[in-house]
Amino acid sequence: MNRGTGGGFIAIGFSLLFFTFLFGPLIIMVITAFNSSSFPRITPWECFTTDWFGVLFGNDRLMTGLLNSLVIAIGVVAIAVPIGLAGALALSELGPKLRATLYTVLITPILIPGVVLGISTIVFWGALGRSVGADYGTFFYNGMFLTLAGQVTFISAYAMLVFLARLQRFDPLLTEAALDLGATPGQAFRKILLPFLGPAIGSAAFLTFLASFENYNTTVFTILSGNTFTTALASKVRHGTDPSLSALAVIIIGITLIGAIVHEAYARRQAAIRSGTAQRSRIYGNPVLKTLVHPLTVFAILAGAAGFAAWQGSQYDSNACEAQILEEKRAIQQQLLEEQRKRMQEQRQQQTAPTTAPETPGQASPSPFGGAFKPGTLSPGSDAEPSGDAPKSNSPFGGAFKPGALGPSGEPAQETPKNGSGFGSAFKPGSLKPE
């Protein structure tokens, strides 16, 4: 019993951590998209606003990149899906040895880093353009064309893998029977194989569209001076982010949720029809409920709800709240400036205040040099010798260098005391007089 309870707690805790790790960043981005703070954050919360969606749509660089990405993605779908289908059909018709070789060749572009593909695409088409004498205004040096060519080289392999997985469930006897009954190869393909590959074609188109739209490693080299949506986003993040990117995340999450719900409604409807329980079902047997759960009805309801929410958000005005927050920030800033000014004044007062008390006449100087460097010690007209009983000089030269030792005539100004020099009176002034 205890083991089961402990295992249940561990499973619940692990599940919570997993879903927090998975959906936590998405929830944070959704919340920051509606905070008026100029930096994406949840706390401190300032004001509820929808202005960041307007900032997003007002960014010309992002909108131009979005248009370029859509054009490139549609072109990649139009080229990569037929190439992938052709490769899958070729692999299904070949022998085992040749099939393995061709499969390795077709799957290799997926394994090559996107940086290498981007650089090799520029080098290849640039060399081809120079060989035919094309100038820089031709498609050989066009960023849109190079991006389309570079992405098709590896995205078509994704489509091929989707078709191969679908063809493994196909019975080739169906096409052989159609050919035996007089159908041409084109008719057998259009009426038997192509309807069977319909779900795979839709999946491959959706997969190639997303792979092209979100590609960055290859596109950042092949787009040259242009921009796609991913390269423009990366450039914006490098130069500083704001909640407009969170607004973009809200739009992408909303579109994804609508698509997932509509697809689930379609899948359940198809499953009920295939199982033969659609007419006997409580939902699909009722005309009203059947209409409500139809994928087109579900899409219309969800799209209408999203449009109504967007319209209501655009009518909300957060200027009053933002003005109040701005005044509070200014008041806090003014208070901080006043506190800083007071601290600076206190520091100036401490610097200008006397640090030591003035020395009294009878007080001994704490300096190791006595009062030798005291101001006014050697003032004009004052006695050079320190007042009071000065200590006896310990200099080996006695008083030879004492101020006033030599008068104007060169003779000693006064008789000096007996010096304790080790040289006696050898250096005494006048000791060597001319005879």
C-alpha positions in Angstrom: 0.0 0.0 0.0 2.8 2.4 0.9 4.7 1.5 -2.2 1.8 2.2 -4.4 1.1 5.5 -2.7 4.7 6.6 -2.9 4.9 5.6 -6.6 1.7 7.6 -7.2 3.2 10.7 -5.6 6.3 10.4 -7.6 4.4 10.0 -10.9 2.2 13.0 -10.1 5.3 15.1 -9.1 7.1 14.1 -12.3 4.1 14.8 -14.4 3.7 18.3 -12.8 7.4 19.0 -13.4 7.2 17.8 -17.0 4.1 19.9 -17.9 5.6 22.9 -16.0 8.7 22.6 -18.1 6.7 22.2 -21.3 4.0 24.8 -20.9 5.6 27.2 -18.3 7.5 29.4 -20.9 4.3 29.6 -23.0 2.2 30.7 -20.1 4.8 33.3 -19.1 4.9 34.7 -22.7 1.2 34.9 -22.9 1.1 36.9 -19.6 3.9 39.3 -20.5 2.2 40.1 -23.8 -0.5 42.0 -21.8 1.8 43.8 -19.4 2.5 47.5 -20.2 6.1 47.1 -19.0 8.6 47.8 -21.8 10.6 44.7 -20.8 8.9 41.2 -20.9 8.1 40.4 -17.2 5.3 39.2 -15.0 6.2 41.0 -11.8 5.9 43.8 -11.0 2.6 44.0 -12.9 1.9 47.5 -14.3 -1.1 47.8 -16.5 -3.2 45.5 -18.7 -2.7 46.5 -22.3 -3.0 45.3 -25.9 -0.7 47.9 -27.4 2.1 45.4 -28.0 0.1 43.7 -30.8 0.0 47.1 -32.5 3.7 47.4 -32.0 4.2 44.0 -33.6 2.2 44.8 -36.7 3.8 48.2 -36.9 7.3 46.7 -37.3 8.0 47.0 -41.0 11.0 44.7 -40.8 9.1 41.9 -39.2 6.1 42.2 -41.6 8.3 42.2 -44.6 10.1 39.2 -43.3 6.8 37.5 -42.7 5.7 38.1 -46.3 9.0 36.8 -47.6 8.7 33.7 -45.4 5.2 32.9 -46.7 6.3 33.3 -50.3 9.3 31.1 -49.8 7.3 28.5 -47.8 4.7 28.2 -50.5 7.4 27.8 -53.2 9.1 25.1 -51.1 5.8 23.2 -50.8 5.1 23.4 -54.5 8.6 22.0 -55.3 9.5 19.8 -52.4 6.3 17.7 -52.3 6.4 16.5 -56.0 10.2 15.8 -55.6 9.6 13.8 -52.4 6.7 11.9 -54.0 8.8 11.1 -57.0 11.7 9.9 -54.8 9.3 7.7 -52.7 7.8 6.2 -55.9 11.2 5.5 -57.3 12.3 3.8 -54.1 9.2 1.6 -54.0 9.8 0.3 -57.6 13.6 -0.5 -57.3 15.3 -3.6 -56.1 16.7 -3.9 -52.5 20.4 -3.1 -53.3 19.7 -0.2 -55.6 17.0 1.0 -53.2 19.4 1.2 -50.3 21.9 3.2 -52.4 19.3 5.7 -53.7 17.8 6.0 -50.2 21.2 6.9 -48.8 21.7 9.6 -51.5 18.3 11.1 -51.0 18.4 11.1 -47.2 22.0 12.6 -46.9 20.9 16.3 -47.1 19.0 15.9 -43.9 22.2 14.9 -42.1 24.3 17.8 -43.5 24.3 20.9 -41.1 22.3 23.8 -42.3 25.3 26.1 -42.3 27.1 24.0 -44.8 24.0 23.8 -47.0 23.6 27.6 -47.0 27.2 28.3 -47.8 27.4 25.6 -50.5 24.2 27.0 -52.1 25.7 30.4 -52.4 29.0 29.1 -53.8 27.3 26.8 -56.3 24.8 29.2 -57.8 27.4 32.0 -57.7 29.9 29.9 -59.7 27.1 28.9 -62.1 26.1 32.5 -62.6 29.7 33.6 -63.3 30.2 30.7 -65.7 27.3 31.9 -67.9 28.2 35.5 -67.6 25.2 36.6 -65.5 25.4 39.9 -63.7 24.4 40.5 -60.1 20.8 41.5 -61.0 19.9 38.0 -62.1 18.3 35.2 -60.0 21.7 33.6 -59.5 22.4 36.3 -56.8 18.8 36.8 -55.6 18.3 36.0 -52.0 14.7 34.7 -52.4 15.7 32.3 -55.1 18.8 31.1 -53.2 16.8 30.5 -50.1 14.2 28.6 -52.0 16.9 26.4 -53.7 18.8 25.8 -50.4 15.7 24.8 -48.5 14.3 22.4 -51.2 17.6 20.4 -51.1 16.8 19.0 -47.7 13.1 19.7 -47.0 12.1 17.5 -50.0 13.7 14.5 -48.1 11.1 15.1 -45.3 8.3 14.8 -47.8 9.9 11.7 -49.2 9.9 10.0 -45.7 6.2 10.8 -45.3 5.3 9.2 -48.6 7.5 6.2 -47.9 5.6 5.6 -44.7 2.3 5.8 -46.5 3.4 3.6 -49.5 4.3 0.8 -47.1 0.6 0.2 -46.5 -0.3 0.3 -50.2 -1.1 -2.9 -52.1 0.5 -2.7 -55.6 -1.9 -5.3 -56.8 -4.5 -2.6 -57.0 -2.7 -0.7 -59.7 -1.8 -3.9 -61.5 -5.5 -4.9 -61.6 -6.4 -1.5 -63.0 -3.8 -1.8 -65.7 -5.1 -5.3 -66.6 -8.6 -3.9 -66.9 -7.4 -1.4 -69.5 -6.5 1.7 -67.5 -3.5 3.7 -68.5 -0.6 4.3 -66.1 -1.8 7.9 -65.7 -5.4 6.8 -64.9 -4.2 4.2 -62.4 -2.1 6.8 -60.7 -4.8 9.5 -60.6 -7.7 7.2 -59.6 -6.0 4.7 -57.3 -2.6 5.7 -56.0 -3.2 9.5 -55.7 -6.4 9.2 -53.6 -4.6 6.7 -51.4 -1.7 9.2 -50.9 -4.1 12.1 -50.2 -3.5 12.1 -46.4 0.2 11.8 -46.9 0.2 14.7 -49.4 -1.5 16.9 -46.8 0.9 15.9 -44.1 3.9 16.4 -46.3 2.7 19.8 -47.4 2.1 20.9 -43.8 5.5 19.5 -42.7 7.4 21.2 -45.5 5.6 24.5 -45.0 6.6 24.5 -41.3 10.1 23.4 -42.0 10.6 26.2 -44.5 8.9 28.8 -42.4 11.0 28.2 -39.2 14.3 27.5 -40.9 17.2 29.7 -39.8 20.5 28.0 -40.2 20.4 27.8 -44.0 18.3 30.9 -44.5 20.6 33.2 -42.7 23.2 32.6 -45.4 21.1 32.3 -48.5 18.8 35.3 -47.9 21.8 37.6 -48.4 20.7 41.2 -47.7 17.0 40.3 -47.4 15.1 39.1 -44.4 12.7 36.3 -43.5 10.6 36.2 -40.5 13.1 34.0 -38.5 16.1 36.1 -39.4 14.2 39.4 -38.6 13.2 37.9 -35.2 16.8 36.8 -34.4 18.1 40.3 -35.3 15.4 41.9 -33.1 16.3 39.7 -30.1 20.0 40.5 -30.5 19.4 44.2 -30.5 16.9 44.1 -27.6 13.6 42.4 -27.0 10.3 43.7 -25.9 6.8 42.3 -25.3 5.9 42.5 -28.9 7.6 39.1 -29.3 5.3 37.8 -26.6 2.4 39.1 -28.6 3.7 37.1 -31.6 3.8 34.0 -29.4 0.2 34.6 -28.4 -0.9 34.7 -32.0 1.1 31.6 -32.9 -0.3 29.7 -29.9 -3.9 30.8 -30.8 -3.5 29.6 -34.4 -2.0 26.3 -33.3 -4.8 25.7 -30.8 -7.5 26.4 -33.4 -5.8 24.1 -35.9 -5.4 21.3 -33.4 -9.1 21.5 -32.3 -10.3 21.6 -35.9 -8.1 18.6 -36.8 -9.4 16.7 -33.8 -13.0 17.3 -34.9 -12.2 16.2 -38.4 -10.4 13.0 -37.1 -13.3 12.0 -34.9 -15.8 12.6 -37.7 -13.8 10.4 -40.1 -13.4 7.7 -37.4 -17.2 7.7 -36.8 -17.9 7.5 -40.5 -15.4 4.6 -41.1 -16.7 2.6 -38.2 -20.3 2.9 -39.4 -21.5 4.4 -36.1 -22.1 7.9 -37.4 -25.8 7.3 -37.9 -26.3 5.5 -34.7 -24.3 8.0 -32.6 -26.1 10.4 -30.3 -24.1 13.3 -31.7 -23.7 12.4 -35.4 -27.3 11.1 -35.5 -28.7 14.5 -34.4 -28.7 17.0 -37.3 -28.1 20.0 -35.0 -25.2 18.4 -33.1 -23.8 17.0 -36.3 -23.6 20.5 -37.7 -22.1 21.9 -34.6 -19.3 19.3 -34.5 -18.5 19.6 -38.2 -14.9 20.8 -38.7 -15.9 23.9 -40.7 -18.4 24.9 -38.0 -15.8 24.4 -35.3 -13.3 26.5 -37.3 -15.9 29.3 -37.8 -16.8 29.4 -34.1 -13.2 29.4 -32.9 -12.1 32.0 -35.5 -15.1 34.2 -34.6 -14.3 34.0 -30.9 -10.6 34.9 -31.6 -11.7 37.8 -33.8 -14.2 39.1 -31.1 -11.5 38.9 -28.4 -9.1 40.8 -30.7 -11.7 43.5 -31.3 -12.5 43.8 -27.7 -8.8 44.1 -26.8 -8.3 46.8 -29.4 -11.1 48.9 -27.7 -9.4 48.9 -24.3 -7.5 52.1 -23.5 -4.7 51.8 -21.0 -3.4 55.4 -21.3 -4.8 56.5 -17.9 -3.2 53.6 -16.1 0.1 54.0 -17.9 0.1 57.8 -17.0 -0.4 57.0 -13.4 2.4 54.4 -13.4 4.6 57.0 -15.0 3.9 59.6 -12.3 4.6 57.0 -9.6 8.0 56.2 -11.3 8.8 59.9 -11.5 8.0 60.4 -7.8 10.2 57.5 -6.8 13.0 58.8 -9.0 12.7 62.3 -7.5 12.8 60.8 -4.0 16.0 58.9 -4.9 17.5 62.0 -6.3 16.8 63.9 -3.1 18.3 61.2 -1.0 21.4 61.1 -3.2 21.7 64.9 -2.9 21.5 64.8 0.9 24.2 62.1 1.0 26.5 64.2 -1.2 26.0 67.3 1.0 26.9 65.2 4.1 30.0 64.0 2.4 31.1 67.5 1.5 30.6 68.7 5.1 32.7 65.8 6.4 35.4 66.6 3.9 35.5 70.4 4.8 35.4 69.9 8.6 38.8 70.0 10.5 40.1 66.5 11.1 42.6 67.4 13.9 42.6 70.0 16.7 45.0 73.0 16.4 48.4 72.5 18.1 48.8 74.5 21.3 52.1 76.3 22.0 53.2 74.0 24.8 52.1 70.8 23.1 54.7 68.5 21.6 54.3 67.7 17.9 53.6 64.1 17.2 55.7 64.3 14.0 59.0 62.4 14.1 60.7 65.5 12.7 59.6 67.6 15.6 58.6 71.1 14.5 61.0 71.3 11.6 58.3 71.5 9.0 55.9 73.5 11.1 54.6 76.6 9.1 56.5 79.8 10.2 59.5 77.9 11.6 61.9 79.5 9.2 60.1 82.7 8.5 62.1 85.9 7.6 63.7 87.6 10.6 63.1 84.7 12.9 65.8 82.6 14.5 66.6 79.5 12.4 67.4 77.5 15.5 64.5 75.8 17.3 63.6 77.5 20.5 64.4 75.8 23.8 67.0 73.3 24.5 67.7 71.6 21.3 69.1 68.2 21.3 72.8 67.9 20.7 73.6 67.1 17.0 74.9 63.6 16.4 76.2 64.5 12.9 79.8 63.3 12.2 80.4 66.8 10.7 79.6 68.6 13.9 78.1 72.1 13.2 79.9 72.6 9.9 76.6 72.8 8.0 74.7 74.6 10.7 72.8 77.7 9.4 74.9 80.8 10.1 78.1 78.9 10.9 79.9 81.0 8.3 79.4 84.7 8.5 79.8 87.2 5.6 83.6 87.3 6.0 84.0 83.6 6.0 84.7 83.5 9.7 82.5 81.6 12.1 79.6 83.9 13.1 80.0 82.7 16.7 82.1 80.1 18.5 80.6 76.8 18.0 80.6 74.3 20.7 83.0 71.5 20.7 81.9 69.2 18.0 81.9 65.5 18.4 83.1 64.9 14.8 85.4 61.9 14.3 87.6 64.2 12.1 88.4 66.7 14.9 88.7 70.3 13.6 89.9 69.3 10.2 86.9 70.7 8.5 86.5 73.6 10.9 86.1 76.9 9.0 89.4 78.8 9.0 91.5 75.9 10.0 93.5 76.2 6.8 94.5 79.8 6.6 97.2 81.0 4.1 100.5 81.7 5.9 
